[in-house]
């Protein structure tokens, strides 16, 4: 898919968890790619207004309100609602120049409003963010992280993780860092379908390289989120994923013993940008 402001080609379902590539080591300045935070902010507002008129966006709002707001009626819901108190967003990409990233950011702002999460309680990070993009995010009220956490963030209260088209390792790292039947129920994910990830991988690689994803996929609660053909490349294969305590308790006790930090030494295409290691 072409990522620029003038051309937006609707592509089919992506193969794998599409992760935006690393920035060039010696980027050359290009006047056509220069953006300022005010222009970036206005483009995001325009994208928000565009999404508000989409039926699938209204469906997201209703479904997430029903599933995630503790004061919502959940008579048909088997899982007790857990309202997220904060939000973390990784891997948006360069929304100043990429239309898909811009609409994903616009959707995030709409969801924060729906779920009654203050923008200031949402942390965002992507190592490819430009200075003007960081400025635009701060103008909206976001907390822009300065450290590449690689998804290894521990949570102690219900937290929404907005991980659109992020790499498998990011999900695996998040699960590893919170690998206990007490911590995982606090994690709520809007991102790539875990079952979709599994379907696109060789099982030996899925189980060997992404063992936390592999171990939890049978007990997570996954609800597909709808999408319109117009936004297929932006929101395809997206799901709401939760980890109900009653499901986690079905796993063997040995599942939780000494979870080793994943290293991905043998992964050829890791799909995430790792933080630089000090010598």
N, C-alpha and C positions, 0 to 999 in steps of 0.2 A: 504494500500500500504506500502511495506517495504521501509523505508527511510534509506538507507545506500549506501555506495559507490560501493558495489559489486553486489547487487541484486536490480533490478528495475522491478517490476511487473506492467504491464499495467492494471489498474483497470477501471471499468466502471464509469458512471456518479455518482458523489458524491451526497449523500443525504444531502441537506441543504448546508449552507455556511460553508465549512469545515474550522475550525479554529484550529490551532495547540495548543495543550494543554499546561497547565502551567508546567514549569520545576519542577522537584522534589525538595522538600524542603531541602534535604540533599544529593545532588548528589555525587556519589562515583567516584573517578578518575578512568579512564579506558584508558590505553595506546593506545588502538585501536581507540579512539575517539579524541586523541590529534592532533591538526592541527596547522600549522603556516600560517601566512598571505600570504607568497609567494606561498605556495602550494595551498591555497584557491584561490588566484588570478589566478594562472595558470589554475586551473580547470574551473573557470568561463570563461576565454578566450577560452578554448577548447569547452565549451558549446556554446559560441557565434559563433564559427566557424561551429559547428554542425548545429545550427539553420539557419545559412545563406544559407545552401543548401536545406532547406525545402520550398516547394511551399507555404504552408500556411503562413510562415513568410514573404514571398514576397507579399502575398496578404494583410497582415497587413500593411506592409510598404506603399503599393499603396493606400489602403483605408484611412489610417490615414493622409497621405500626402494630399490627395484630400480633406478630411473633416476638417483638422486642420491647414493647412498652408495657411496664408492669401494671399500669392502670387500664390497659385495654382488655376488652372481653375476650377470653380465651377458653370458652366452654368446649370448643372442639379441638383444642390444642392439648396434646398429650404431654408436652414438655412445659414445665413452669417457665413463665416469662422472666427473663433476666435483663433489666434495662441497662445498657452500657452507660457508664459514667464518663468515659473518655474515649478518644479515638487515636489510632496511629495509622498513618498512610505512608507506605514505602513504594518507590518505583514508578512514580507518575511519568517520568520522562520530561522532555523539553516541551512544555505546553505552550510556550511562546511561538514555536514553529510547527508543532505537531498537532493537527486538528483532533486526532483521537485522544491524546493526552488532555487537551483542553476540555473536551466534553466529559472525560472521566473526572476531571477536577470540578467541573460544573455540577456533575451528579453528586459528588461528595458534599458540596456545599448544600445542595438540596436535601440530602439525607441527614446531614447534621441538624438542619432545621426541623425535619420530620421527627427525628429521634430526640429532639430537645437537648442536644449536646452543644454547649457553647463552642464557637470556633476556636477560642483560646485554649480549649481543652483538647484540641486536636494537634498532634505533632506530625510533621511531614518531613520526609527526607528522600533525596535521590542524589547520588554523587554527581549526576550530570547537570543539576540545576545551575543556571547562570546567576550572576549577581542581580540582574533585573528581575528574574523569576523569583528569587528569594525575597526581593523587595516587594513584589506584587503579593506574594503569599503573606508577608507580614502586614501589608496594608489591609488584607482581608481579616487579619486577626490570628492567623495560624502561628503556632510555635514551630519555627524552622530549626531542626536539629543540626548540629555541626559535626557530629561523629557518625561514621558508618557503623551501625549496630549489626549489620548483616542479618537482621531479623531476630537477633538474640536478646529479646526484651522480656524480662520477667514482669508479670502482672499480679496484683493482689486484689483487684476489684474488677467488675465486669468491664471489658474493654473491647471496642470494635476495631478490628484490623481491616483496613481497606486496601486490598492488594490486587489491583487490576492487572492481569496479564504478567504477573511476576514469575520469577524463576522458581523451580521446584525446591531449590536449596533454601530459599527464603522461608517457605512454609515449613520445611523440615527443621530449620534452625529454630523457628518460633516454637514448634512443638517440643523440641529437645529442651529448650530453656524453661519450659513450663511443664515438664514431663512428670505429672503426678495426678492422681484422681481428684485431688483437691484444687489444683491450679487450673487444669484444662477447662473446667466449666466456666471459668471467667473469660475465656477467649471466644469471641464471636468474629467470624470471618466473612467478609464479602469479597470474593475473588474467584480464582479458577476452581472449577469443579474438581474435587479430589478423584472422583470416579473417571472423569475425563482424562486426568493426568495418568491414571493407571492404565486406561485403555490404549493410550498412545505409547506406552513403554514396554520393553521386554520385562517380564516379571522378575527375572534374576537381577536386573539392574534396579528395578523399583524396590525390591526387597533388600538388596545389598547396599545401595548407595543412599536410599531415602527410607531407611528402616522405620523412622517415626511416622512418616506418612503411611507406610505400609501397615504398621501395627494398629493404627487407629482408624483406618478407613472402614473397617467392618462395623464400628460402633459409633461413628459420627452421624449426626443428623444433617442431611444435606437436602436443601430445597432449591431447585432450579429457579433462576430469575428470568422473566421473559425479556425478549428483545424484538425490535422491529427490524425489517430488512434494511432500512436506511442506516441503522446503527449497528449492523451485524459485526463489523470489524472492530467496533469500539467496546461492545458489551457481550460478545458471544461467549458461550461456555461459562457464564457467571452464575455463582450459587451463593446462597446463605448457608454457612456451615457452623454447627454448634456441637458441643460435646456434653451431652446430658450425663449427670452422675450415675444414673441408673444403668446407662449403657456402658460406661467405663468400668463399672463394677463387675461386668460380665467377663472382663479380661483376666487372665491368670495373674496371680500376685507377682510371679516372676517377671512379668512384663515391665514392672516399674523399678526393677533392681539395677542400680548403678548404670544409668544411661550415659554412655560415653559420647563426648562431643563429636559431632560429625566433622570429618576433615576433607572429604571429597578428593582424595589424592589421585584417584583413578578415573575421575569424571572428565571426559574430553570437552564437553560443552556444559559448563556450570550454570550459565544463564544469569549469573549475578556478578556484580563488581565487588570483589572482596576488599577489605581495608588493607592498607599497606602495612606489612610487618616490619617492625624495627629489627635491625641486626643486633 
